[in-house]
Amino acid sequence: MRKVKPVRKLGRTAAHRKATLSNLSTQLLIYKRIETTEAKAKETRRVVEKIITKARKGTVHAQREIFKSIRDKQAIRILFEEIVGRVGLRNGGYTRVIKLAPRYGDAAKMAVIELVDYMEAPSATQTSGKQDRAKRVKGSKKVTESVDK
């Protein structure tokens, strides 16, 4: 009997889901760390792990296969020049998903996905418990100043 491998649909059509995961994978390869919802992070991990495993072969065929899903030459260049060099000896587990506090607007479960050999895990104070609004709003000095006064 055929068993279907479960996949998170992320509330999108198949084409939209494929585009979303492709974009998240591209951004992860370029920036080495991205913050997104927990479900998207877990699905992106599945995609990126397969891409890095293919890239470890280092062949032109591998580049062409990866270019089918990641249509960004800069990301491909970074993948083959930097990332493969760092994870060459690793047999998998190239990424890590760290859960964060829920998003302020809609209480969605948030997470950070990052490449393992590039970043250190955030401290326990960042990921545990509720954060006040001023700390969650990034780049908003006015909110921070008004809270402090």
LINHUJO-V762420 format. One record per residue. N is the residue number from 0. RES is the residue in one small letter. PSI is psi in whole degrees, 0 to 359 (none if undefined). BURIAL is b if it has 24 or more other ideal C-beta (glycine too) atoms within 12 Angstrom, else e. Layout:
n=N res=RES psi=PSI burial=BURIAL
n=N res=RES psi=PSI burial=BURIAL
//
This chain:
n=0 res=m psi=137 burial=e
n=1 res=r psi=130 burial=e
n=2 res=k psi=128 burial=e
n=3 res=v psi=131 burial=e
n=4 res=k psi=124 burial=e
n=5 res=p psi=144 burial=e
n=6 res=v psi=142 burial=e
n=7 res=r psi=127 burial=e
n=8 res=k psi=343 burial=e
n=9 res=l psi=21 burial=b
n=10 res=g psi=29 burial=e
n=11 res=r psi=162 burial=e
n=12 res=t psi=170 burial=e
n=13 res=a psi=316 burial=e
n=14 res=a psi=318 burial=e
n=15 res=h psi=320 burial=e
n=16 res=r psi=317 burial=e
n=17 res=k psi=318 burial=e
n=18 res=a psi=319 burial=e
n=19 res=t psi=313 burial=b
n=20 res=l psi=326 burial=b
n=21 res=s psi=316 burial=b
n=22 res=n psi=317 burial=b
n=23 res=l psi=320 burial=b
n=24 res=s psi=318 burial=b
n=25 res=t psi=313 burial=b
n=26 res=q psi=324 burial=b
n=27 res=l psi=318 burial=b
n=28 res=l psi=324 burial=b
n=29 res=i psi=311 burial=b
n=30 res=y psi=351 burial=e
n=31 res=k psi=350 burial=b
n=32 res=r psi=128 burial=b
n=33 res=i psi=154 burial=b
n=34 res=e psi=128 burial=b
n=35 res=t psi=187 burial=b
n=36 res=t psi=160 burial=b
n=37 res=e psi=318 burial=b
n=38 res=a psi=317 burial=b
n=39 res=k psi=322 burial=b
n=40 res=a psi=318 burial=b
n=41 res=k psi=323 burial=b
n=42 res=e psi=322 burial=b
n=43 res=t psi=324 burial=b
n=44 res=r psi=318 burial=b
n=45 res=r psi=318 burial=b
n=46 res=v psi=312 burial=b
n=47 res=v psi=323 burial=b
n=48 res=e psi=317 burial=b
n=49 res=k psi=321 burial=b
n=50 res=i psi=314 burial=b
n=51 res=i psi=322 burial=b
n=52 res=t psi=318 burial=b
n=53 res=k psi=321 burial=b
n=54 res=a psi=333 burial=b
n=55 res=r psi=337 burial=b
n=56 res=k psi=325 burial=e
n=57 res=g psi=16 burial=e
n=58 res=t psi=165 burial=e
n=59 res=v psi=323 burial=e
n=60 res=h psi=319 burial=e
n=61 res=a psi=319 burial=e
n=62 res=q psi=317 burial=b
n=63 res=r psi=322 burial=e
n=64 res=e psi=318 burial=e
n=65 res=i psi=324 burial=b
n=66 res=f psi=340 burial=e
n=67 res=k psi=325 burial=e
n=68 res=s psi=331 burial=b
n=69 res=i psi=107 burial=b
n=70 res=r psi=44 burial=e
n=71 res=d psi=115 burial=e
n=72 res=k psi=325 burial=e
n=73 res=q psi=317 burial=e
n=74 res=a psi=320 burial=b
n=75 res=i psi=317 burial=b
n=76 res=r psi=314 burial=e
n=77 res=i psi=318 burial=b
n=78 res=l psi=310 burial=b
n=79 res=f psi=331 burial=b
n=80 res=e psi=317 burial=e
n=81 res=e psi=304 burial=e
n=82 res=i psi=314 burial=b
n=83 res=v psi=325 burial=b
n=84 res=g psi=325 burial=e
n=85 res=r psi=327 burial=e
n=86 res=v psi=17 burial=b
n=87 res=g psi=325 burial=e
n=88 res=l psi=349 burial=e
n=89 res=r psi=139 burial=e
n=90 res=n psi=23 burial=e
n=91 res=g psi=178 burial=e
n=92 res=g psi=46 burial=e
n=93 res=y psi=343 burial=b
n=94 res=t psi=162 burial=b
n=95 res=r psi=142 burial=b
n=96 res=v psi=123 burial=b
n=97 res=i psi=124 burial=b
n=98 res=k psi=142 burial=b
n=99 res=l psi=180 burial=b
n=100 res=a psi=155 burial=b
n=101 res=p psi=152 burial=e
n=102 res=r psi=143 burial=e
n=103 res=y psi=316 burial=e
n=104 res=g psi=314 burial=e
n=105 res=d psi=8 burial=e
n=106 res=a psi=30 burial=e
n=107 res=a psi=144 burial=e
n=108 res=k psi=125 burial=e
n=109 res=m psi=156 burial=b
n=110 res=a psi=159 burial=b
n=111 res=v psi=132 burial=b
n=112 res=i psi=133 burial=b
n=113 res=e psi=158 burial=b
n=114 res=l psi=135 burial=b
n=115 res=v psi=314 burial=b
n=116 res=d psi=4 burial=e
n=117 res=y psi=329 burial=b
n=118 res=m psi=156 burial=e
n=119 res=e psi=155 burial=e
n=120 res=a psi=142 burial=e
n=121 res=p psi=157 burial=e
n=122 res=s psi=163 burial=e
n=123 res=a psi=333 burial=e
n=124 res=t psi=332 burial=e
n=125 res=q psi=325 burial=e
n=126 res=t psi=347 burial=e
n=127 res=s psi=144 burial=e
n=128 res=g psi=181 burial=e
n=129 res=k psi=148 burial=e
n=130 res=q psi=148 burial=e
n=131 res=d psi=161 burial=e
n=132 res=r psi=323 burial=e
n=133 res=a psi=325 burial=e
n=134 res=k psi=330 burial=e
n=135 res=r psi=328 burial=e
n=136 res=v psi=111 burial=e
n=137 res=k psi=139 burial=e
n=138 res=g psi=14 burial=e
n=139 res=s psi=91 burial=e
n=140 res=k psi=328 burial=e
n=141 res=k psi=319 burial=e
n=142 res=v psi=319 burial=e
n=143 res=t psi=317 burial=e
n=144 res=e psi=320 burial=e
n=145 res=s psi=329 burial=e
n=146 res=v psi=323 burial=e
n=147 res=d psi=330 burial=e
n=148 res=k psi=none burial=e
//
